[in-house]
């Protein structure tokens, strides 16, 4: 697919976008969700969204920031949807069964278990800041949040993860 | 601080936990998903058009074969009861 941008007459090929940023998107997706199915599902969803939004890309921000923005939104929505499904499952299946399931999933998480304690936004901010080494201003621009909000979420997220990795977490 | 050290080590482990990407297979899957989404959009549009057509045809058929059917319109006239000025009598004078 080739898209011509009116303002700059730049042609963007979807396959080029995919080849150019697939590793970056995969890294983000594979650290944000933890099972193979989820990673692949999220990765595909991000690129479907990129494909849909590409004709509207006007070059106001760099392509990389724009892609990150789509990836971040898709990831947060993916996790929220997953949590809604889990709640529905809980309601339908009964508390005891689901608690057992959660126990099984948590044992499979391994190193990702502390990250699983964070809400979708905190998890993303922590990953972008401490794992992807992005600056607060950049995260603020990617996520469309004020720098202060990013900072407070990051602080809270670090506290939670520190407690978990030091063995003081409740769960 | 010990807590911070453990945290930094943990973050390094997360950074190092690379999962290989099967780029070709994923690109194929993305293509399939885009195709499915287009198909769904087409079906939704076609479904909406069919519903609109059925609506128009039903309405036309109804008007053509049952011209008298429709909403019954009643006209009421309120008249003062001469023997008892505080009450009113109402009755239907026309119905179509």
HADDOCK unambig.tbl for C-alpha pairs under 7 A between the chains (distance, minus, plus):
assign (segid A and resid 30 and name CA) (segid B and resid 19 and name CA) 6.89 0.50 0.50
assign (segid A and resid 44 and name CA) (segid B and resid 26 and name CA) 6.97 0.50 0.50
assign (segid A and resid 44 and name CA) (segid B and resid 30 and name CA) 5.39 0.50 0.50
assign (segid A and resid 47 and name CA) (segid B and resid 30 and name CA) 6.86 0.50 0.50
assign (segid A and resid 48 and name CA) (segid B and resid 30 and name CA) 6.36 0.50 0.50
assign (segid A and resid 48 and name CA) (segid B and resid 34 and name CA) 6.20 0.50 0.50
assign (segid A and resid 131 and name CA) (segid B and resid 11 and name CA) 6.44 0.50 0.50
assign (segid A and resid 131 and name CA) (segid B and resid 15 and name CA) 5.95 0.50 0.50
assign (segid A and resid 162 and name CA) (segid B and resid 3 and name CA) 6.64 0.50 0.50
assign (segid A and resid 162 and name CA) (segid B and resid 7 and name CA) 5.61 0.50 0.50
assign (segid A and resid 165 and name CA) (segid B and resid 6 and name CA) 6.98 0.50 0.50
assign (segid A and resid 165 and name CA) (segid B and resid 7 and name CA) 6.62 0.50 0.50
assign (segid A and resid 166 and name CA) (segid B and resid 3 and name CA) 6.51 0.50 0.50
assign (segid A and resid 166 and name CA) (segid B and resid 6 and name CA) 6.96 0.50 0.50
